[in-house]
Amino acid sequence: MEALSRLMSKATKLGSLRGSQVGRDVAPQLEVSHLMFADDTLVLCNANVSQLRYLRCVLIWFQVVSALKVNVGKSILVPVGEVPEIEFFADILGCRTGSFPISYLGMPLGAPSRCVGVWDPVVDRFEKRLAGWKKQYLSKGGRVTLITSTLSCLPTYFISVFQIPSSAAERIERL
């Protein structure tokens, strides 16, 4: 993945790819072309034919250099704003199109932060864990230990990004 990151950075420095500008009051502005975590990559670039063709070339170069295969079948092209030729761009990259909100690393991107529905996956995980524990005969001390060690960690990832609405917190408390 380091090879792909270097290829993307080099393409950005050469001006073949343009990332997204980050920060409004910062001079000079920071340009982000990609974000990576393990084997997941989020590419941020302008929607024009030349950049997407160059991005396709970068992905092919990465495959040749690393002997790893980029699975474009799992890839999604998600436009920000109005992009009239989105299907054509998806054909260039060989992927499908999507729309916001999407999930990246388990976190909903593009979802309203105050929306209670954002917390549904967390509540569902609580319900699944508790359903398995209800079948077991545990003492009160055993239940408290399981809750403090396991359930208290589930919402931490979401809380680091989203403020929990009171209705979602009440649903979790009831469970």
Backbone hydrogen bonds in HBPLUS format (Angstrom, degrees):
<---DONOR---> <-ACCEPTOR-->    atom                        ^
c    i                          cat <-CA-CA->   ^        H-A-AA   ^      H-
h    n   atom  resd res      DA  || num        DHA   H-A  angle D-A-AA Bond
n    s   type  num  typ     dist DA aas  dist angle  dist       angle   num
A0005-SER N   A0001-MET O   3.02 MM   4  6.30 160.3  2.06 150.0 155.5     1
A0006-ARG N   A0002-GLU O   2.94 MM   4  6.19 157.1  2.00 149.0 154.7     2
A0007-LEU N   A0003-ALA O   2.95 MM   4  6.18 157.7  2.00 148.1 154.3     3
A0008-MET N   A0004-LEU O   2.91 MM   4  6.09 161.6  1.94 152.5 157.2     4
A0009-SER N   A0005-SER O   2.93 MM   4  6.11 159.7  1.98 147.3 153.2     5
A0010-LYS N   A0006-ARG O   2.88 MM   4  6.00 159.6  1.92 148.1 153.8     6
A0011-ALA N   A0007-LEU O   2.95 MM   4  6.13 159.0  2.00 146.1 151.9     7
A0012-THR N   A0008-MET O   3.01 MM   4  6.22 146.1  2.12 143.0 152.2     8
A0013-LYS N   A0009-SER O   2.92 MM   4  6.17 158.8  1.96 150.0 155.7     9
A0014-LEU N   A0010-LYS O   2.93 MM   4  6.14 151.0  2.01 148.6 156.4    10
A0016-SER N   A0011-ALA O   2.94 MM   5  5.22 128.8  2.21 161.6 166.2    11
A0017-LEU N   A0011-ALA O   3.20 MM   6  5.56 150.6  2.29 122.1 119.9    12
A0015-GLY N   A0012-THR O   3.09 MM   3  5.05 143.2  2.23  96.4 107.5    13
A0020-SER N   A0032-VAL O   2.79 MM  12  5.26 158.8  1.84 146.4 140.8    14
A0032-VAL N   A0020-SER O   2.89 MM  12  5.26 168.3  1.91 149.6 148.4    15
A0022-VAL N   A0030-LEU O   2.73 MM   8  5.26 160.1  1.77 164.0 168.7    16
A0044-LEU N   A0033-SER O   2.86 MM  11  4.93 169.0  1.88 128.4 132.1    17
A0035-LEU N   A0042-LEU O   2.79 MM   7  5.06 148.7  1.89 142.9 153.4    18
A0042-LEU N   A0035-LEU O   2.80 MM   7  5.06 165.4  1.82 156.8 160.9    19
A0037-PHE N   A0040-ASP O   2.97 MM   3  5.31 159.9  2.01 151.0 154.8    20
A0040-ASP N   A0037-PHE O   2.88 MM   3  5.31 167.9  1.90 139.9 141.6    21
A0052-LEU N   A0048-ASN O   3.10 MM   4  6.30 165.6  2.12 160.1 164.6    22
A0053-ARG N   A0049-VAL O   2.93 MM   4  6.07 155.9  1.99 152.8 159.4    23
A0054-TYR N   A0050-SER O   2.99 MM   4  6.14 152.6  2.07 141.5 149.3    24
A0055-LEU N   A0051-GLN O   2.81 MM   4  6.04 152.5  1.88 145.9 154.1    25
A0056-ARG N   A0052-LEU O   2.95 MM   4  6.15 153.3  2.02 140.9 147.7    26
A0057-CYS N   A0053-ARG O   3.00 MM   4  6.32 150.5  2.09 142.0 149.8    27
A0058-VAL N   A0054-TYR O   2.86 MM   4  6.21 153.7  1.93 150.0 157.4    28
A0059-LEU N   A0055-LEU O   2.97 MM   4  6.29 157.8  2.02 151.6 157.0    29
A0060-ILE N   A0056-ARG O   3.01 MM   4  6.31 150.2  2.11 144.5 152.8    30
A0061-TRP N   A0057-CYS O   2.79 MM   4  6.07 160.7  1.83 154.4 159.9    31
A0062-PHE N   A0058-VAL O   2.88 MM   4  6.11 155.3  1.94 147.9 154.8    32
A0063-GLN N   A0059-LEU O   3.06 MM   4  6.31 153.8  2.13 140.5 147.1    33
A0064-VAL N   A0060-ILE O   3.02 MM   4  6.33 154.7  2.09 150.4 156.9    34
A0065-VAL N   A0061-TRP O   2.88 MM   4  6.07 167.9  1.89 157.4 160.5    35
A0066-SER N   A0062-PHE O   2.89 MM   4  5.84 168.0  1.90 154.0 157.6    36
A0067-ALA N   A0063-GLN O   2.92 MM   4  5.22 136.1  2.12 131.5 140.3    37
A0074-LYS N   A0071-ASN O   3.21 MM   3  5.77 151.8  2.30 110.6 117.1    38
A0077-LEU N   A0096-ARG O   2.80 MM  19  6.15 160.4  1.84 154.4 161.0    39
A0098-GLY N   A0077-LEU O   3.05 MM  21  5.98 145.9  2.17 141.8 137.9    40
A0088-PHE N   A0085-GLU O   3.10 MM   3  5.36 118.0  2.50 105.0 119.6    41
A0089-PHE N   A0085-GLU O   3.03 MM   4  6.34 158.2  2.08 156.5 163.4    42
A0090-ALA N   A0086-ILE O   2.91 MM   4  6.16 151.9  1.99 146.7 154.6    43
A0091-ASP N   A0087-GLU O   3.02 MM   4  6.29 146.7  2.13 142.2 150.7    44
A0092-ILE N   A0088-PHE O   3.10 MM   4  6.47 147.0  2.22 143.9 152.6    45
A0093-LEU N   A0089-PHE O   3.19 MM   4  6.55 158.2  2.24 149.6 153.9    46
A0094-GLY N   A0090-ALA O   2.74 MM   4  5.76 128.5  2.00 138.9 154.6    47
A0095-CYS N   A0090-ALA O   3.03 MM   5  5.24 149.7  2.13 145.0 148.2    48
A0102-ILE N   A0109-LEU O   3.02 MM   7  5.30 147.4  2.13 143.3 151.6    49
A0109-LEU N   A0102-ILE O   2.62 MM   7  5.30 163.5  1.65 162.9 168.3    50
A0104-TYR N   A0107-MET O   2.94 MM   3  5.31 167.5  1.96 146.5 146.6    51
A0107-MET N   A0104-TYR O   3.04 MM   3  5.31 163.8  2.07 111.8 115.8    52
A0115-CYS N   A0112-PRO O   3.11 MM   3  5.37 160.4  2.15 111.3 117.5    53
A0118-VAL N   A0115-CYS O   3.34 MM   3  5.76 154.4  2.41 106.2 112.7    54
A0119-TRP N   A0116-VAL O   2.99 MM   3  5.65 148.4  2.09 117.4 125.2    55
A0120-ASP N   A0117-GLY O   3.15 MM   3  5.18 162.5  2.19 103.9 109.4    56
A0122-VAL N   A0119-TRP O   3.12 MM   3  5.36 120.8  2.49 104.2 118.4    57
A0123-VAL N   A0119-TRP O   3.05 MM   4  6.36 164.2  2.08 159.1 163.7    58
A0124-ASP N   A0120-ASP O   2.82 MM   4  5.99 158.4  1.87 155.0 161.4    59
A0125-ARG N   A0121-PRO O   3.01 MM   4  6.21 151.6  2.09 141.1 147.9    60
A0126-PHE N   A0122-VAL O   3.05 MM   4  6.39 153.2  2.12 147.0 154.4    61
A0127-GLU N   A0123-VAL O   2.96 MM   4  6.28 161.8  1.99 152.0 156.3    62
A0128-LYS N   A0124-ASP O   2.94 MM   4  6.21 159.1  1.98 151.3 156.4    63
A0129-ARG N   A0125-ARG O   3.01 MM   4  6.17 165.4  2.03 149.9 153.7    64
A0130-LEU N   A0126-PHE O   2.92 MM   4  6.09 168.5  1.93 157.4 161.0    65
A0131-ALA N   A0127-GLU O   2.91 MM   4  5.98 148.3  2.01 144.8 153.2    66
A0132-GLY N   A0128-LYS O   3.40 MM   4  6.64 156.0  2.46 145.1 148.9    67
A0133-TRP N   A0129-ARG O   3.26 MM   4  6.55 150.2  2.35 143.6 152.0    68
A0134-LYS N   A0130-LEU O   2.89 MM   4  6.05 145.1  2.01 150.7 159.1    69
A0136-GLN N   A0133-TRP O   3.07 MM   3  5.23 138.4  2.25 100.3 111.9    70
A0143-ARG N   A0139-SER O   2.95 MM   4  6.30 156.4  2.01 153.9 159.9    71
A0144-VAL N   A0140-LYS O   2.99 MM   4  6.23 160.8  2.03 148.9 154.1    72
A0145-THR N   A0141-GLY O   2.99 MM   4  6.16 156.8  2.05 144.4 150.6    73
A0146-LEU N   A0142-GLY O   3.01 MM   4  6.23 160.9  2.04 148.4 153.0    74
A0147-ILE N   A0143-ARG O   2.91 MM   4  6.11 161.0  1.94 152.4 157.8    75
A0148-THR N   A0144-VAL O   2.94 MM   4  6.11 170.7  1.95 153.7 156.1    76
A0149-SER N   A0145-THR O   2.97 MM   4  5.99 155.3  2.03 147.0 154.1    77
A0150-THR N   A0146-LEU O   2.87 MM   4  5.62 153.6  1.94 143.8 150.7    78
A0152-SER N   A0147-ILE O   3.04 MM   5  6.26 144.9  2.16 173.3 175.5    79
A0153-CYS N   A0150-THR O   3.20 MM   3  5.71 149.4  2.30 111.6 119.8    80
A0154-LEU N   A0151-LEU O   3.21 MM   3  5.39 143.0  2.36 103.6 113.3    81
A0156-THR N   A0153-CYS O   3.28 MM   3  5.43 149.7  2.38 106.9 115.7    82
A0159-ILE N   A0155-PRO O   2.85 MM   4  6.00 162.5  1.88 161.1 167.1    83
A0160-SER N   A0156-THR O   3.05 MM   4  6.23 135.9  2.26 143.0 153.3    84
A0161-VAL N   A0158-PHE O   2.97 MM   3  5.48 155.3  2.03 112.8 120.5    85
A0162-PHE N   A0158-PHE O   2.71 MM   4  5.73 172.1  1.71 176.0 173.2    86
A0168-ALA N   A0165-PRO O   3.11 MM   3  5.40 122.2  2.46 103.8 117.3    87
A0169-ALA N   A0165-PRO O   3.06 MM   4  6.40 160.9  2.10 155.5 161.3    88
A0170-GLU N   A0166-SER O   2.90 MM   4  6.08 151.7  1.98 145.9 153.6    89
A0171-ARG N   A0167-SER O   3.03 MM   4  6.25 153.2  2.10 140.9 147.7    90
A0172-ILE N   A0168-ALA O   3.05 MM   4  6.31 157.6  2.10 149.0 154.5    91
A0173-GLU N   A0169-ALA O   2.94 MM   4  6.15 157.8  1.99 146.0 152.4    92
A0174-ARG N   A0170-GLU O   2.90 MM   4  6.12 155.7  1.96 150.5 156.5    93
A0175-LEU N   A0171-ARG O   3.16 MM   4  6.43 152.9  2.24 143.1 149.6    94
